[in-house]
Amino acid sequence: MIQMRVDGGAVKTNLDRASRRLEAARAAGADVALLPEAVDLGWTHPAALTEARPIPDGEPCRRLAADARKHGLLVCAGLTERAGDRVYNAAVLISPAGEVILHHRKLNELEIGHACYAQGDRLGVVETAFGRFGLMICSDAFVRGQTVGRTLGLMGADVILSPCAWAVPADHDNTREPYGALWLEHYGPVARDFRLWIAGVSNVGPITAGPWRGRKCIGNSLLIDPAGQTARCGPHGEAAETILHAGIRTVPRPARAAGWETVWGENRGP
């Protein structure tokens, strides 16, 4: 879980930084690496409208694919995607062979992001050597009823990876108002009900342009286990860069399938 600084609009700086972090993660034994949302340009930075590049052929995706291939890593990252006349807040899962094997476009963008990004149009899971992965991005997690996460659970995800950009006002006092309750509220029930893992990784650093200019991204990246409990939590702060490592074991699907019937039976009511 690579909790790294992302500088708005500075695509080369950000990709160089991501490359170094991916190398370090692999050197420490990682098989799967998760980077933040819009790791190329920063979330809602105005450069999205002019600097977004296609997936998989744009330079940011090709750079990450080369890193995945070089290090033999399964890499998930949030990217700013140009597709024709539209720009999407996207995420990719790249195989250790350097191929994009899953491509998500954010469905539940905050209203302030609508000036930058078009509505997402896809949701999926993919089988890998490490289990079945699904992707969502940041506020996808708190759609009413946790619909996105629960749909990925129904599709058989063992692990949901979520690139994020968690930001607070510049004067936020984390000792008085500890950050993270929103994500625990929505990650926990999905992880518990479907007996899967959810990893949400946020960037750190100031937001220097766009509708949230003046706020700061503060990390607090989270890994939630199949019991709905916090397995790992990253440090809080706009300078709190870190790499969090965790070994996980997925729950066998036959055991989870029985749980789905129970959960959704209860939700239907009498």
ZAGU-419459 format. One record per residue (C-alpha): z negated, y negated, x; residue number from 0. Coordinates in steps of 0.001 Angstrom, whole numbers, plus 500000, padded with zeros to 6 digits. Each point is the difference from the previous one (the first is absolute). Example, Ala and Ser with C-alpha at 12.3 -4.5 7.8 and 13.67 -1.06 7.14 Angstrom:
2
<node><w>492200</w><v>504500</v><u>512300</u><nr>0</nr></node>
<node><w>500660</w><v>496560</v><u>501370</u><nr>1</nr></node>
% end
This chain:
270
<node><w>500000</w><v>500000</v><u>500000</u><nr>0</nr></node>
<node><w>501344</w><v>497024</v><u>501981</u><nr>1</nr></node>
<node><w>498171</w><v>496841</v><u>498946</u><nr>2</nr></node>
<node><w>501997</w><v>497403</v><u>501939</u><nr>3</nr></node>
<node><w>500730</w><v>496304</v><u>500042</u><nr>4</nr></node>
<node><w>503190</w><v>498940</v><u>498229</u><nr>5</nr></node>
<node><w>501372</w><v>496514</v><u>500730</u><nr>6</nr></node>
<node><w>502025</w><v>498485</v><u>497169</u><nr>7</nr></node>
<node><w>503727</w><v>499838</v><u>500731</u><nr>8</nr></node>
<node><w>499619</w><v>501338</v><u>503573</u><nr>9</nr></node>
<node><w>501955</w><v>503223</v><u>499678</u><nr>10</nr></node>
<node><w>500424</w><v>500779</v><u>503711</u><nr>11</nr></node>
<node><w>496357</w><v>499286</v><u>500787</u><nr>12</nr></node>
<node><w>498870</w><v>502190</v><u>497128</u><nr>13</nr></node>
<node><w>502311</w><v>502900</v><u>500832</u><nr>14</nr></node>
<node><w>499059</w><v>499868</v><u>503683</u><nr>15</nr></node>
<node><w>496344</w><v>500097</v><u>498982</u><nr>16</nr></node>
<node><w>500617</w><v>502900</v><u>497617</u><nr>17</nr></node>
<node><w>501820</w><v>501930</v><u>502741</u><nr>18</nr></node>
<node><w>497034</w><v>499668</v><u>502343</u><nr>19</nr></node>
<node><w>497576</w><v>501087</v><u>497292</u><nr>20</nr></node>
<node><w>502126</w><v>503025</v><u>499093</u><nr>21</nr></node>
<node><w>500090</w><v>501046</v><u>503638</u><nr>22</nr></node>
<node><w>496222</w><v>499670</v><u>500234</u><nr>23</nr></node>
<node><w>499472</w><v>501929</v><u>496773</u><nr>24</nr></node>
<node><w>502122</w><v>502882</v><u>501240</u><nr>25</nr></node>
<node><w>498284</w><v>500004</v><u>503393</u><nr>26</nr></node>
<node><w>496698</w><v>500432</v><u>498163</u><nr>27</nr></node>
<node><w>501369</w><v>503033</v><u>498141</u><nr>28</nr></node>
<node><w>501316</w><v>498602</v><u>496720</u><nr>29</nr></node>
<node><w>502702</w><v>501912</v><u>498090</u><nr>30</nr></node>
<node><w>500349</w><v>497439</v><u>497178</u><nr>31</nr></node>
<node><w>499754</w><v>496213</v><u>500342</u><nr>32</nr></node>
<node><w>499690</w><v>497396</v><u>497233</u><nr>33</nr></node>
<node><w>500906</w><v>496335</v><u>500580</u><nr>34</nr></node>
<node><w>499317</w><v>497023</v><u>497671</u><nr>35</nr></node>
<node><w>502083</w><v>498399</v><u>497240</u><nr>36</nr></node>
<node><w>502972</w><v>497832</v><u>501061</u><nr>37</nr></node>
<node><w>499215</w><v>500781</v><u>503631</u><nr>38</nr></node>
<node><w>503255</w><v>498327</v><u>501051</u><nr>39</nr></node>
<node><w>499666</w><v>496542</v><u>498409</u><nr>40</nr></node>
<node><w>496613</w><v>499821</v><u>498278</u><nr>41</nr></node>
<node><w>499357</w><v>500154</v><u>496267</u><nr>42</nr></node>
<node><w>501605</w><v>497137</v><u>497974</u><nr>43</nr></node>
<node><w>501087</w><v>498119</v><u>503116</u><nr>44</nr></node>
<node><w>503035</w><v>497844</v><u>499066</u><nr>45</nr></node>
<node><w>501988</w><v>501653</v><u>502811</u><nr>46</nr></node>
<node><w>500370</w><v>502974</v><u>497650</u><nr>47</nr></node>
<node><w>502822</w><v>498172</v><u>498211</u><nr>48</nr></node>
<node><w>502089</w><v>499568</v><u>503153</u><nr>49</nr></node>
<node><w>498777</w><v>502588</v><u>502505</u><nr>50</nr></node>
<node><w>499607</w><v>503168</v><u>497898</u><nr>51</nr></node>
<node><w>502145</w><v>502872</v><u>501273</u><nr>52</nr></node>
<node><w>501369</w><v>503189</v><u>498378</u><nr>53</nr></node>
<node><w>498313</w><v>503393</v><u>500003</u><nr>54</nr></node>
<node><w>500714</w><v>502164</v><u>501977</u><nr>55</nr></node>
<node><w>502621</w><v>498101</v><u>502013</u><nr>56</nr></node>
<node><w>498203</w><v>496699</v><u>500631</u><nr>57</nr></node>
<node><w>498376</w><v>499324</v><u>503354</u><nr>58</nr></node>
<node><w>496344</w><v>500305</v><u>498850</u><nr>59</nr></node>
<node><w>500538</w><v>503432</v><u>498474</u><nr>60</nr></node>
<node><w>502105</w><v>501152</v><u>502950</u><nr>61</nr></node>
<node><w>497295</w><v>498849</v><u>502434</u><nr>62</nr></node>
<node><w>497310</w><v>501948</v><u>498164</u><nr>63</nr></node>
<node><w>502272</w><v>503034</v><u>499711</u><nr>64</nr></node>
<node><w>500517</w><v>499918</v><u>503765</u><nr>65</nr></node>
<node><w>496225</w><v>499833</v><u>500509</u><nr>66</nr></node>
<node><w>499455</w><v>502930</v><u>497641</u><nr>67</nr></node>
<node><w>502601</w><v>502044</v><u>501840</u><nr>68</nr></node>
<node><w>498717</w><v>499016</v><u>503455</u><nr>69</nr></node>
<node><w>496427</w><v>500980</v><u>499230</u><nr>70</nr></node>
<node><w>500597</w><v>502856</v><u>497557</u><nr>71</nr></node>
<node><w>498052</w><v>498157</v><u>497291</u><nr>72</nr></node>
<node><w>500221</w><v>499876</v><u>496228</u><nr>73</nr></node>
<node><w>499960</w><v>496217</v><u>499458</u><nr>74</nr></node>
<node><w>499379</w><v>498049</v><u>496796</u><nr>75</nr></node>
<node><w>500558</w><v>496240</v><u>499968</u><nr>76</nr></node>
<node><w>500461</w><v>497137</v><u>497592</u><nr>77</nr></node>
<node><w>503293</w><v>498141</v><u>500552</u><nr>78</nr></node>
<node><w>501846</w><v>497071</v><u>498449</u><nr>79</nr></node>
<node><w>503283</w><v>501433</v><u>498689</u><nr>80</nr></node>
<node><w>503337</w><v>498315</v><u>499305</u><nr>81</nr></node>
<node><w>502145</w><v>501904</v><u>497486</u><nr>82</nr></node>
<node><w>503047</w><v>497996</v><u>498968</u><nr>83</nr></node>
<node><w>498811</w><v>496744</v><u>498475</u><nr>84</nr></node>
<node><w>496425</w><v>501257</v><u>499539</u><nr>85</nr></node>
<node><w>496948</w><v>500166</v><u>502238</u><nr>86</nr></node>
<node><w>497368</w><v>502698</v><u>499465</u><nr>87</nr></node>
<node><w>496467</w><v>500546</v><u>501216</u><nr>88</nr></node>
<node><w>500628</w><v>503537</v><u>501228</u><nr>89</nr></node>
<node><w>498357</w><v>502864</v><u>501842</u><nr>90</nr></node>
<node><w>501543</w><v>502867</v><u>501920</u><nr>91</nr></node>
<node><w>498827</w><v>503339</v><u>501301</u><nr>92</nr></node>
<node><w>501857</w><v>500928</v><u>503186</u><nr>93</nr></node>
<node><w>500073</w><v>503557</v><u>501336</u><nr>94</nr></node>
<node><w>499280</w><v>500947</v><u>503639</u><nr>95</nr></node>
<node><w>503775</w><v>500401</v><u>500309</u><nr>96</nr></node>
<node><w>500435</w><v>496299</v><u>499161</u><nr>97</nr></node>
<node><w>501371</w><v>500460</v><u>496470</u><nr>98</nr></node>
<node><w>498861</w><v>498097</v><u>496897</u><nr>99</nr></node>
<node><w>498794</w><v>502782</v><u>497707</u><nr>100</nr></node>
<node><w>498319</w><v>497868</v><u>497313</u><nr>101</nr></node>
<node><w>500749</w><v>496427</v><u>498890</u><nr>102</nr></node>
<node><w>497843</w><v>498066</v><u>497519</u><nr>103</nr></node>
<node><w>500435</w><v>496532</v><u>498504</u><nr>104</nr></node>
<node><w>496836</w><v>498299</v><u>498763</u><nr>105</nr></node>
<node><w>499689</w><v>500231</v><u>496229</u><nr>106</nr></node>
<node><w>496985</w><v>497804</v><u>499298</u><nr>107</nr></node>
<node><w>500602</w><v>496871</v><u>502049</u><nr>108</nr></node>
<node><w>497537</w><v>497174</v><u>499385</u><nr>109</nr></node>
<node><w>501478</w><v>497078</v><u>498075</u><nr>110</nr></node>
<node><w>499883</w><v>497785</v><u>503063</u><nr>111</nr></node>
<node><w>502265</w><v>502485</v><u>501789</u><nr>112</nr></node>
<node><w>502778</w><v>499858</v><u>497404</u><nr>113</nr></node>
<node><w>501718</w><v>497107</v><u>501777</u><nr>114</nr></node>
<node><w>500457</w><v>502258</v><u>503038</u><nr>115</nr></node>
<node><w>500520</w><v>503497</v><u>498622</u><nr>116</nr></node>
<node><w>501934</w><v>501758</v><u>497251</u><nr>117</nr></node>
<node><w>498437</w><v>502615</v><u>497715</u><nr>118</nr></node>
<node><w>499688</w><v>503449</v><u>501546</u><nr>119</nr></node>
<node><w>502032</w><v>502846</v><u>498561</u><nr>120</nr></node>
<node><w>498791</w><v>503305</v><u>501463</u><nr>121</nr></node>
<node><w>497056</w><v>502343</v><u>500461</u><nr>122</nr></node>
<node><w>500017</w><v>503334</v><u>501778</u><nr>123</nr></node>
<node><w>498350</w><v>502591</v><u>502204</u><nr>124</nr></node>
<node><w>501301</w><v>502012</v><u>502937</u><nr>125</nr></node>
<node><w>499009</w><v>503281</v><u>501604</u><nr>126</nr></node>
<node><w>499239</w><v>499904</v><u>503739</u><nr>127</nr></node>
<node><w>498460</w><v>502302</v><u>502578</u><nr>128</nr></node>
<node><w>496692</w><v>498216</v><u>499340</u><nr>129</nr></node>
<node><w>500036</w><v>500226</v><u>496204</u><nr>130</nr></node>
<node><w>501595</w><v>498133</v><u>497112</u><nr>131</nr></node>
<node><w>499877</w><v>496210</v><u>500314</u><nr>132</nr></node>
<node><w>500418</w><v>497245</v><u>497435</u><nr>133</nr></node>
<node><w>500312</w><v>496263</v><u>500618</u><nr>134</nr></node>
<node><w>498716</w><v>496946</v><u>498186</u><nr>135</nr></node>
<node><w>499496</w><v>496429</v><u>501209</u><nr>136</nr></node>
<node><w>496812</w><v>497965</v><u>499672</u><nr>137</nr></node>
<node><w>499684</w><v>498760</v><u>496375</u><nr>138</nr></node>
<node><w>501964</w><v>503018</v><u>498728</u><nr>139</nr></node>
<node><w>496554</w><v>501611</v><u>500115</u><nr>140</nr></node>
<node><w>498501</w><v>497867</v><u>497238</u><nr>141</nr></node>
<node><w>502658</w><v>500281</v><u>497307</u><nr>142</nr></node>
<node><w>498096</w><v>500472</v><u>496742</u><nr>143</nr></node>
<node><w>498725</w><v>503560</v><u>499840</u><nr>144</nr></node>
<node><w>500927</w><v>500551</v><u>503670</u><nr>145</nr></node>
<node><w>503396</w><v>501146</v><u>498730</u><nr>146</nr></node>
<node><w>501778</w><v>499961</v><u>503354</u><nr>147</nr></node>
<node><w>497354</w><v>501985</v><u>501854</u><nr>148</nr></node>
<node><w>499560</w><v>502453</v><u>497137</u><nr>149</nr></node>
<node><w>503741</w><v>500546</v><u>499727</u><nr>150</nr></node>
<node><w>500144</w><v>500841</v><u>503692</u><nr>151</nr></node>
<node><w>497128</w><v>502405</v><u>499403</u><nr>152</nr></node>
<node><w>501898</w><v>501667</v><u>497179</u><nr>153</nr></node>
<node><w>503004</w><v>500268</v><u>502304</u><nr>154</nr></node>
<node><w>497881</w><v>502069</v><u>502358</u><nr>155</nr></node>
<node><w>499081</w><v>497546</v><u>502745</u><nr>156</nr></node>
<node><w>497426</w><v>501300</v><u>502473</u><nr>157</nr></node>
<node><w>499733</w><v>496575</v><u>501620</u><nr>158</nr></node>
<node><w>500903</w><v>496526</v><u>498720</u><nr>159</nr></node>
<node><w>500801</w><v>497471</v><u>502716</u><nr>160</nr></node>
<node><w>499761</w><v>496326</v><u>499094</u><nr>161</nr></node>
<node><w>501021</w><v>497147</v><u>502306</u><nr>162</nr></node>
<node><w>497963</w><v>496936</v><u>498954</u><nr>163</nr></node>
<node><w>499314</w><v>496327</v><u>500723</u><nr>164</nr></node>
<node><w>496431</w><v>499309</v><u>498854</u><nr>165</nr></node>
<node><w>499227</w><v>496290</v><u>500101</u><nr>166</nr></node>
<node><w>497042</w><v>497769</v><u>499177</u><nr>167</nr></node>
<node><w>499497</w><v>496222</v><u>499858</u><nr>168</nr></node>
<node><w>499297</w><v>498391</v><u>503363</u><nr>169</nr></node>
<node><w>496362</w><v>499327</v><u>499021</u><nr>170</nr></node>
<node><w>499294</w><v>503552</v><u>498786</u><nr>171</nr></node>
<node><w>496525</w><v>501170</v><u>501068</u><nr>172</nr></node>
<node><w>500130</w><v>503759</v><u>500393</u><nr>173</nr></node>
<node><w>496236</w><v>500299</v><u>500435</u><nr>174</nr></node>
<node><w>499475</w><v>498567</v><u>496508</u><nr>175</nr></node>
<node><w>503047</w><v>501582</v><u>498365</u><nr>176</nr></node>
<node><w>500976</w><v>503168</v><u>501872</u><nr>177</nr></node>
<node><w>503716</w><v>500626</v><u>499656</u><nr>178</nr></node>
<node><w>501464</w><v>503206</v><u>498622</u><nr>179</nr></node>
<node><w>498581</w><v>500692</v><u>496529</u><nr>180</nr></node>
<node><w>503408</w><v>499575</v><u>498327</u><nr>181</nr></node>
<node><w>501563</w><v>502725</v><u>502135</u><nr>182</nr></node>
<node><w>497080</w><v>502392</v><u>499686</u><nr>183</nr></node>
<node><w>500144</w><v>499545</v><u>496226</u><nr>184</nr></node>
<node><w>503643</w><v>501094</v><u>499861</u><nr>185</nr></node>
<node><w>500365</w><v>502351</v><u>502946</u><nr>186</nr></node>
<node><w>496880</w><v>502038</v><u>499298</u><nr>187</nr></node>
<node><w>500775</w><v>501312</v><u>496488</u><nr>188</nr></node>
<node><w>503573</w><v>500979</v><u>500910</u><nr>189</nr></node>
<node><w>498929</w><v>501784</v><u>503182</u><nr>190</nr></node>
<node><w>497204</w><v>501835</v><u>498147</u><nr>191</nr></node>
<node><w>501969</w><v>500930</v><u>496886</u><nr>192</nr></node>
<node><w>502969</w><v>501344</v><u>501956</u><nr>193</nr></node>
<node><w>498057</w><v>501172</v><u>503053</u><nr>194</nr></node>
<node><w>502219</w><v>498122</v><u>502413</u><nr>195</nr></node>
<node><w>499594</w><v>497518</v><u>502855</u><nr>196</nr></node>
<node><w>500858</w><v>496295</v><u>499786</u><nr>197</nr></node>
<node><w>500426</w><v>497800</v><u>503078</u><nr>198</nr></node>
<node><w>500390</w><v>496244</v><u>499632</u><nr>199</nr></node>
<node><w>500615</w><v>498024</v><u>503199</u><nr>200</nr></node>
<node><w>499896</w><v>496204</v><u>500060</u><nr>201</nr></node>
<node><w>501104</w><v>497603</v><u>502683</u><nr>202</nr></node>
<node><w>497847</w><v>497249</v><u>501457</u><nr>203</nr></node>
<node><w>500693</w><v>496372</v><u>500894</u><nr>204</nr></node>
<node><w>500579</w><v>496639</v><u>498289</u><nr>205</nr></node>
<node><w>502598</w><v>499475</v><u>497296</u><nr>206</nr></node>
<node><w>501909</w><v>496978</v><u>501298</u><nr>207</nr></node>
<node><w>502663</w><v>499462</v><u>497323</u><nr>208</nr></node>
<node><w>500793</w><v>500867</v><u>496412</u><nr>209</nr></node>
<node><w>497883</w><v>499841</v><u>496818</u><nr>210</nr></node>
<node><w>496826</w><v>501271</v><u>501730</u><nr>211</nr></node>
<node><w>500257</w><v>497770</v><u>503045</u><nr>212</nr></node>
<node><w>496524</w><v>499388</v><u>501392</u><nr>213</nr></node>
<node><w>498630</w><v>503399</v><u>499020</u><nr>214</nr></node>
<node><w>499302</w><v>502676</v><u>502558</u><nr>215</nr></node>
<node><w>500710</w><v>503719</v><u>500051</u><nr>216</nr></node>
<node><w>496867</w><v>501879</v><u>500915</u><nr>217</nr></node>
<node><w>500588</w><v>503726</v><u>500480</u><nr>218</nr></node>
<node><w>497295</w><v>502144</v><u>498369</u><nr>219</nr></node>
<node><w>502549</w><v>502844</v><u>499962</u><nr>220</nr></node>
<node><w>498819</w><v>502997</v><u>497980</u><nr>221</nr></node>
<node><w>500369</w><v>503766</v><u>500010</u><nr>222</nr></node>
<node><w>498767</w><v>501687</v><u>496821</u><nr>223</nr></node>
<node><w>499391</w><v>503753</v><u>499895</u><nr>224</nr></node>
<node><w>500674</w><v>502483</v><u>497160</u><nr>225</nr></node>
<node><w>496460</w><v>499498</v><u>498712</u><nr>226</nr></node>
<node><w>500766</w><v>496309</v><u>499489</u><nr>227</nr></node>
<node><w>497699</w><v>498946</v><u>502858</u><nr>228</nr></node>
<node><w>500680</w><v>497720</v><u>502953</u><nr>229</nr></node>
<node><w>500862</w><v>502081</v><u>503059</u><nr>230</nr></node>
<node><w>500871</w><v>497062</v><u>502272</u><nr>231</nr></node>
<node><w>499813</w><v>496225</v><u>499672</u><nr>232</nr></node>
<node><w>501461</w><v>497532</v><u>502462</u><nr>233</nr></node>
<node><w>498156</w><v>496909</v><u>501230</u><nr>234</nr></node>
<node><w>500250</w><v>496719</v><u>498124</u><nr>235</nr></node>
<node><w>501426</w><v>496816</v><u>501499</u><nr>236</nr></node>
<node><w>503190</w><v>498117</v><u>500783</u><nr>237</nr></node>
<node><w>499812</w><v>501172</v><u>503642</u><nr>238</nr></node>
<node><w>498830</w><v>503558</v><u>499240</u><nr>239</nr></node>
<node><w>502886</w><v>501973</v><u>501457</u><nr>240</nr></node>
<node><w>499258</w><v>503704</v><u>500386</u><nr>241</nr></node>
<node><w>501428</w><v>503489</v><u>499708</u><nr>242</nr></node>
<node><w>497980</w><v>502323</v><u>497759</u><nr>243</nr></node>
<node><w>500397</w><v>503726</v><u>500559</u><nr>244</nr></node>
<node><w>499074</w><v>502714</v><u>497510</u><nr>245</nr></node>
<node><w>500726</w><v>503687</v><u>499710</u><nr>246</nr></node>
<node><w>500631</w><v>501082</v><u>496418</u><nr>247</nr></node>
<node><w>500369</w><v>503296</v><u>498189</u><nr>248</nr></node>
<node><w>501919</w><v>500069</v><u>496738</u><nr>249</nr></node>
<node><w>498863</w><v>501898</v><u>496901</u><nr>250</nr></node>
<node><w>502258</w><v>502989</v><u>499123</u><nr>251</nr></node>
<node><w>502301</w><v>499145</v><u>497105</u><nr>252</nr></node>
<node><w>499060</w><v>502938</v><u>497734</u><nr>253</nr></node>
<node><w>496405</w><v>498783</v><u>500065</u><nr>254</nr></node>
<node><w>501083</w><v>496449</v><u>499167</u><nr>255</nr></node>
<node><w>502342</w><v>501048</v><u>497202</u><nr>256</nr></node>
<node><w>497133</w><v>501276</v><u>497847</u><nr>257</nr></node>
<node><w>498218</w><v>496686</v><u>500528</u><nr>258</nr></node>
<node><w>502987</w><v>498012</v><u>498712</u><nr>259</nr></node>
<node><w>499917</w><v>501860</v><u>496684</u><nr>260</nr></node>
<node><w>496307</w><v>499223</v><u>499612</u><nr>261</nr></node>
<node><w>500338</w><v>496337</v><u>500949</u><nr>262</nr></node>
<node><w>502902</w><v>499259</v><u>497735</u><nr>263</nr></node>
<node><w>498514</w><v>502054</v><u>497190</u><nr>264</nr></node>
<node><w>496907</w><v>497786</v><u>500146</u><nr>265</nr></node>
<node><w>502127</w><v>496858</v><u>500042</u><nr>266</nr></node>
<node><w>501804</w><v>501027</v><u>496824</u><nr>267</nr></node>
<node><w>496725</w><v>499998</v><u>498072</u><nr>268</nr></node>
<node><w>499136</w><v>501994</v><u>496856</u><nr>269</nr></node>
% end
